[in-house]
Amino acid sequence: MSNLRLPFFLTFLLLNACVTINVYFPAAAAEKAADQIIDNVWGQKHSKQQKPELSKKPTLKKPQTEPETEEDDLWGEPENNPSTTPEKGSKAPIPTSIFASSFRRLLDFFIPAAYAAPNIDISSPRIRALEKRMANRYRKLKRGYINGAIGLTNNGLITLRDPKKVPLKSRNKVKRLIREENKDRLQLYSEIAKVNGKPQWLGQIRKIFAKRWIERASPGWFYQDSRGRWRRK
């Protein structure tokens, strides 16, 4: 009889562990929320673009004769920079013991409820206002990402990596925009934790965003690795 109880005991320990992990911090939901916000800030088209195939000649766009936004005064001529968003997947291990069928039935019964319950709310007016401000600012700063003047840090912020690549007349303005961007990013992470009633999530939310900003950046952009060294996508 004791031999039959042990597998079920281990099963319930596993279920409790899964529920505990997801209740305290649903990492998958946080990544999904981060991706949605990044798409809204950088533009969904930015995140979904793919590298041009080598066998095909890229279509050249006619240069604009008149500046459309304030970024033209900051950076000069526009640059094209396609981005790639890698997708990763994982497979769950399949139980192989003689109790596999019972194990799977228990998982089917308990796990969906545990995984469906956690969610990250990013619908507050404050979050939407921060999103909008960051999107407007991105249009002014994006050429700085492209030419390497601005880099993505490993703590979810941005910095002026190479001031020499910013026209002298625009340098102070770019520095101010970077300060404003970092302030809004910090407020965003804090607001997400606050709206979801979990202030203790702040550090984990910031880590998720730091990771996703970098992973969804365009080829050619600069970012910091875990040791603070500059890398290029």
C-alpha positions as CSV (number, residue, x, y, z in Angstrom):
1,M,0.0,0.0,0.0
2,S,2.8,2.4,0.8
3,N,4.3,1.9,-2.7
4,L,1.0,3.1,-4.2
5,R,0.8,6.2,-2.0
6,L,4.2,7.5,-2.8
7,P,3.6,8.5,-6.5
8,F,0.4,10.3,-5.6
9,F,2.1,12.1,-2.8
10,L,4.8,13.3,-5.2
11,T,2.2,14.3,-7.7
12,F,0.4,16.6,-5.2
13,L,3.8,18.1,-4.2
14,L,4.4,18.9,-7.9
15,L,1.0,20.4,-8.3
16,N,1.4,22.6,-5.3
17,A,4.8,23.8,-6.5
18,C,3.3,24.7,-9.9
19,V,0.4,26.6,-8.3
20,T,2.7,28.4,-5.9
21,I,5.1,29.5,-8.7
22,N,2.3,30.9,-10.9
23,V,0.4,32.6,-8.1
24,Y,3.4,34.5,-6.9
25,F,4.8,35.5,-10.3
26,P,3.3,34.4,-13.7
27,A,6.5,34.9,-15.8
28,A,4.8,33.8,-19.1
29,A,2.0,36.3,-18.6
30,A,4.5,39.0,-17.7
31,E,6.4,38.4,-20.9
32,K,3.2,38.5,-23.0
33,A,2.3,41.9,-21.3
34,A,5.8,43.2,-21.9
35,D,5.7,42.2,-25.6
36,Q,2.3,44.0,-26.0
37,I,3.6,47.2,-24.5
38,I,6.9,47.1,-26.5
39,D,4.8,46.6,-29.7
40,N,2.7,49.7,-28.7
41,V,5.9,51.7,-28.0
42,W,8.1,50.6,-30.9
43,G,5.2,49.7,-33.2
44,Q,4.0,46.2,-34.1
45,K,5.4,46.5,-37.6
46,H,8.9,47.0,-36.0
47,S,8.6,43.8,-34.0
48,K,7.2,41.7,-36.8
49,Q,9.6,42.7,-39.6
50,Q,11.9,40.0,-40.9
51,K,15.4,40.2,-42.5
52,P,15.3,40.5,-46.3
53,E,16.2,37.3,-48.1
54,L,19.6,37.3,-49.8
55,S,18.1,36.0,-53.1
56,K,15.8,39.0,-53.4
57,K,16.8,42.6,-53.9
58,P,15.5,45.0,-51.3
59,T,13.0,47.6,-52.5
60,L,14.5,51.1,-52.3
61,K,12.2,53.8,-50.9
62,K,12.3,57.3,-52.2
63,P,14.0,59.6,-49.7
64,Q,11.6,62.1,-48.2
65,T,12.3,65.7,-49.2
66,E,10.7,67.2,-46.1
67,P,11.1,66.3,-42.5
68,E,8.0,64.6,-41.0
69,T,8.8,64.7,-37.4
70,E,11.1,66.3,-34.9
71,E,13.6,63.5,-35.3
72,D,14.8,65.0,-38.6
73,D,16.2,68.0,-36.7
74,L,17.9,65.7,-34.2
75,W,19.6,63.1,-36.4
76,G,19.5,64.1,-40.1
77,E,18.9,61.6,-42.8
78,P,16.7,58.5,-41.9
79,E,18.1,55.0,-41.9
80,N,16.4,51.7,-42.7
81,N,16.8,48.9,-40.1
82,P,14.7,45.7,-40.2
83,S,14.2,43.8,-37.0
84,T,13.8,40.2,-36.2
85,T,11.8,38.7,-33.4
86,P,13.0,35.2,-32.4
87,E,10.4,32.8,-31.2
88,K,11.3,30.1,-28.7
89,G,9.3,27.1,-27.6
90,S,9.7,24.3,-25.1
91,K,8.2,20.9,-24.7
92,A,6.9,19.5,-21.4
93,P,8.3,16.1,-20.3
94,I,5.9,13.2,-20.6
95,P,5.5,10.9,-17.6
96,T,6.7,7.4,-18.3
97,S,5.9,5.5,-15.1
98,I,3.1,3.1,-14.6
99,F,1.1,5.9,-12.9
100,A,1.4,8.1,-16.0
101,S,-2.3,8.0,-16.9
102,S,-3.4,9.0,-13.3
103,F,-0.7,11.7,-13.3
104,R,-1.9,13.2,-16.6
105,R,-5.6,13.1,-15.4
106,L,-4.6,15.0,-12.3
107,L,-2.6,17.5,-14.3
108,D,-5.5,18.1,-16.7
109,F,-7.8,18.7,-13.8
110,F,-5.6,21.0,-11.7
111,I,-3.1,22.7,-13.9
112,P,-5.4,24.5,-16.3
113,A,-7.1,26.3,-13.5
114,A,-3.7,27.2,-11.9
115,Y,-2.3,28.5,-15.1
116,A,-5.4,30.4,-16.3
117,A,-5.9,32.3,-13.1
118,P,-2.7,34.4,-13.1
119,N,-2.7,37.4,-15.4
120,I,-1.0,40.7,-15.8
121,D,-3.3,43.7,-16.1
122,I,-1.8,46.5,-18.2
123,S,-5.1,48.3,-19.0
124,S,-5.0,51.1,-16.5
125,P,-5.2,54.7,-17.9
126,R,-1.8,55.5,-16.3
127,I,-0.1,52.6,-18.2
128,R,-1.7,53.7,-21.4
129,A,-0.6,57.3,-20.9
130,L,3.0,56.1,-20.3
131,E,2.8,54.0,-23.4
132,K,1.7,56.9,-25.5
133,R,4.4,59.2,-24.2
134,M,7.1,56.5,-24.8
135,A,5.8,55.9,-28.3
136,N,6.0,59.6,-29.2
137,R,9.5,59.8,-27.8
138,Y,10.7,56.7,-29.6
139,R,10.0,58.4,-32.9
140,K,12.4,61.1,-31.9
141,L,15.1,58.7,-30.6
142,K,14.9,55.7,-32.9
143,R,17.8,56.9,-35.1
144,G,19.9,57.0,-32.1
145,Y,19.3,53.3,-31.6
146,I,20.1,52.7,-35.2
147,N,23.4,54.6,-35.4
148,G,24.6,53.3,-32.0
149,A,24.4,56.6,-30.1
150,I,21.8,55.0,-27.7
151,G,22.1,51.6,-26.2
152,L,19.7,49.4,-24.2
153,T,21.0,48.7,-20.7
154,N,20.7,45.3,-18.9
155,N,18.4,46.8,-16.3
156,G,15.5,47.8,-18.5
157,L,16.6,51.4,-19.3
158,I,18.5,53.2,-22.1
159,T,21.7,55.3,-22.1
160,L,23.7,57.6,-24.3
161,R,26.3,55.1,-25.4
162,D,28.2,57.2,-27.9
163,P,27.6,61.0,-27.6
164,K,29.8,61.7,-30.6
165,K,27.1,60.2,-32.9
166,V,24.7,62.9,-31.8
167,P,25.0,66.3,-33.5
168,L,26.4,68.8,-31.0
169,K,23.4,71.1,-31.3
170,S,21.0,68.2,-30.4
171,R,23.1,66.6,-27.6
172,N,21.4,68.3,-24.6
173,K,18.0,67.6,-26.1
174,V,18.8,63.9,-26.7
175,K,20.1,63.6,-23.1
176,R,16.9,65.1,-21.8
177,L,14.8,62.7,-23.9
178,I,16.8,59.8,-22.5
179,R,16.2,61.0,-18.9
180,E,12.5,61.3,-19.6
181,E,12.4,57.9,-21.2
182,N,14.1,56.2,-18.2
183,K,11.7,58.0,-15.8
184,D,8.7,56.7,-17.7
185,R,10.1,53.2,-17.9
186,L,10.6,53.1,-14.1
187,Q,7.1,54.5,-13.6
188,L,5.7,51.9,-16.0
189,Y,7.3,48.9,-14.1
190,S,6.1,50.3,-10.8
191,E,2.6,51.0,-12.1
192,I,2.2,47.4,-13.5
193,A,3.1,46.0,-10.1
194,K,0.8,48.4,-8.4
195,V,-2.2,47.8,-10.7
196,N,-1.9,44.1,-10.1
197,G,-1.8,44.5,-6.4
198,K,1.7,42.9,-6.1
199,P,4.3,45.6,-5.3
200,Q,6.7,42.7,-4.6
201,W,6.7,41.9,-8.3
202,L,8.5,45.1,-9.2
203,G,12.0,43.6,-9.5
204,Q,10.8,40.6,-11.5
205,I,8.7,42.8,-13.8
206,R,11.7,45.0,-14.5
207,K,13.9,42.0,-15.3
208,I,11.3,40.7,-17.7
209,F,11.1,44.0,-19.5
210,A,14.9,44.3,-19.6
211,K,15.1,41.0,-21.3
212,R,12.3,41.6,-23.8
213,W,13.5,45.1,-24.8
214,I,16.8,43.5,-25.8
215,E,15.3,40.4,-27.5
216,R,12.9,42.5,-29.6
217,A,15.4,45.1,-30.6
218,S,16.4,45.5,-34.3
219,P,19.5,44.1,-35.8
220,G,22.4,46.5,-35.4
221,W,21.2,48.0,-32.1
222,F,23.5,48.0,-29.1
223,Y,22.7,46.4,-25.8
224,Q,24.4,45.4,-22.6
225,D,25.0,41.8,-21.7
226,S,24.6,40.5,-18.1
227,R,28.1,41.8,-17.3
228,G,27.5,45.2,-18.7
229,R,29.6,44.8,-21.9
230,W,28.2,46.3,-25.0
231,R,27.1,43.9,-27.7
232,R,25.5,44.5,-31.1
233,K,22.4,42.6,-32.3
